[in-house]
């Protein structure tokens, strides 16, 4: 589906034991595992990982799951994408997004999500 802020793919949802991990612990774990990325805290349970100006991942801690979603890491990148949608219509920015950005964002999402799954995920 395509919404006003860009194409949506299903985010990676990782089930964790309820209330077994704190946000500070999750933040410390991903920062130590991925020192090549920069991390920025948005709210008390929301962390943004940034690989470069157009590749990032949102990490959201809930009671019983962690949601990891590949996206633009800055508000400026998101606004630029929305501006392109208004200027060029839906089709051209969507094709550019699929060719230039989606693959790298999904790879970062998978890399971080796999680490969190292995470290904190429920063992089934």
Secondary structure, 3 states (H helix, E strand, C coil): CEECCEECCCCEEEEECCCCCCHHHHHHHHHHHCCCCEEEEEECCEEEEECCCCCEEEEEECCCEEEEEEECCCHHHHHHHHHHHHHHHHHHHHHHHHHHHHHHHHHHHHHHHHHHHHHHECCC
